Amino acid sequence: MKEFKITYFFDAEHYIRRFIFVESQEKAEALVQNERDQYISFTDSRGIYHELDTGKVRVTQVSEYHRIDKAKS
């Protein structure tokens, strides 16, 4: 599994990030496309619960994420 970062932008200053694990970029894109114009919910890495109306999002970015283990630095 690969980790992907999905960023939902509402305007130039406001956004929410979500991290998912799927097999490929194509599967991550398909997930975003299937959720278009729906309410979705998720809990982020800080334990904060989000409900998001994807119909209100202006830009969505999907990219593979390469997490850096800061404990090893």
C-alpha positions as a Markdown table, in Angstrom:
| # | Residue | x | y | z |
|---|---|---|---|---|
| 1 | Met | 0.0 | 0.0 | 0.0 |
| 2 | Lys | 1.1 | 3.6 | -0.7 |
| 3 | Glu | 0.1 | 6.6 | 1.3 |
| 4 | Phe | -1.6 | 9.5 | -0.5 |
| 5 | Lys | -2.3 | 13.0 | 0.6 |
| 6 | Ile | -5.6 | 14.6 | -0.5 |
| 7 | Thr | -5.9 | 18.3 | 0.0 |
| 8 | Tyr | -9.3 | 20.0 | -0.4 |
| 9 | Phe | -9.0 | 23.8 | -1.0 |
| 10 | Phe | -11.9 | 26.1 | -0.3 |
| 11 | Asp | -10.0 | 29.3 | -1.2 |
| 12 | Ala | -6.4 | 30.5 | -1.1 |
| 13 | Glu | -6.1 | 30.3 | 2.7 |
| 14 | His | -8.5 | 27.5 | 3.8 |
| 15 | Tyr | -7.9 | 23.8 | 3.2 |
| 16 | Ile | -8.2 | 20.4 | 4.8 |
| 17 | Arg | -5.8 | 17.5 | 4.3 |
| 18 | Arg | -6.6 | 13.8 | 4.4 |
| 19 | Phe | -4.2 | 10.9 | 4.2 |
| 20 | Ile | -5.3 | 7.5 | 2.7 |
| 21 | Phe | -3.6 | 4.2 | 1.9 |
| 22 | Val | -4.4 | 2.7 | -1.5 |
| 23 | Glu | -2.5 | 0.7 | -4.1 |
| 24 | Ser | -2.0 | 3.4 | -6.7 |
| 25 | Gln | -2.4 | 7.0 | -7.7 |
| 26 | Glu | -5.3 | 5.9 | -10.0 |
| 27 | Lys | -7.2 | 4.3 | -7.1 |
| 28 | Ala | -6.7 | 7.5 | -5.0 |
| 29 | Glu | -8.0 | 9.6 | -7.9 |
| 30 | Ala | -11.0 | 7.2 | -8.4 |
| 31 | Leu | -11.8 | 7.6 | -4.7 |
| 32 | Val | -11.9 | 11.4 | -5.0 |
| 33 | Gln | -14.0 | 11.2 | -8.1 |
| 34 | Asn | -16.5 | 8.8 | -6.5 |
| 35 | Glu | -16.9 | 11.2 | -3.5 |
| 36 | Arg | -17.5 | 14.3 | -5.7 |
| 37 | Asp | -20.5 | 16.4 | -4.6 |
| 38 | Gln | -21.1 | 14.3 | -1.4 |
| 39 | Tyr | -20.7 | 14.7 | 2.3 |
| 40 | Ile | -17.7 | 12.6 | 3.5 |
| 41 | Ser | -16.4 | 12.2 | 7.0 |
| 42 | Phe | -12.9 | 11.2 | 8.3 |
| 43 | Thr | -10.7 | 11.5 | 11.4 |
| 44 | Asp | -7.3 | 13.1 | 10.8 |
| 45 | Ser | -4.0 | 12.1 | 12.3 |
| 46 | Arg | -4.6 | 14.4 | 15.3 |
| 47 | Gly | -7.8 | 12.7 | 16.1 |
| 48 | Ile | -10.0 | 15.5 | 14.8 |
| 49 | Tyr | -13.3 | 14.4 | 13.2 |
| 50 | His | -14.2 | 16.2 | 9.9 |
| 51 | Glu | -17.4 | 16.3 | 7.8 |
| 52 | Leu | -16.8 | 17.7 | 4.4 |
| 53 | Asp | -19.1 | 18.8 | 1.6 |
| 54 | Thr | -17.0 | 18.0 | -1.4 |
| 55 | Gly | -19.4 | 20.1 | -3.5 |
| 56 | Lys | -18.1 | 23.2 | -1.8 |
| 57 | Val | -14.4 | 22.4 | -2.6 |
| 58 | Arg | -12.8 | 24.6 | -5.3 |
| 59 | Val | -9.6 | 22.5 | -5.9 |
| 60 | Thr | -8.7 | 19.0 | -4.9 |
| 61 | Gln | -5.1 | 17.8 | -5.1 |
| 62 | Val | -3.9 | 14.2 | -4.9 |
| 63 | Ser | -0.3 | 13.3 | -4.5 |
| 64 | Glu | 1.7 | 10.3 | -3.2 |
| 65 | Tyr | 3.1 | 11.1 | 0.3 |
| 66 | His | 6.5 | 10.0 | 1.5 |
| 67 | Arg | 6.3 | 10.3 | 5.3 |
| 68 | Ile | 9.6 | 11.2 | 7.0 |
| 69 | Asp | 10.4 | 9.5 | 10.3 |
| 70 | Lys | 11.5 | 12.5 | 12.4 |
| 71 | Ala | 12.6 | 10.2 | 15.2 |
| 72 | Lys | 15.5 | 9.0 | 13.0 |
| 73 | Ser | 16.8 | 12.5 | 12.2 |
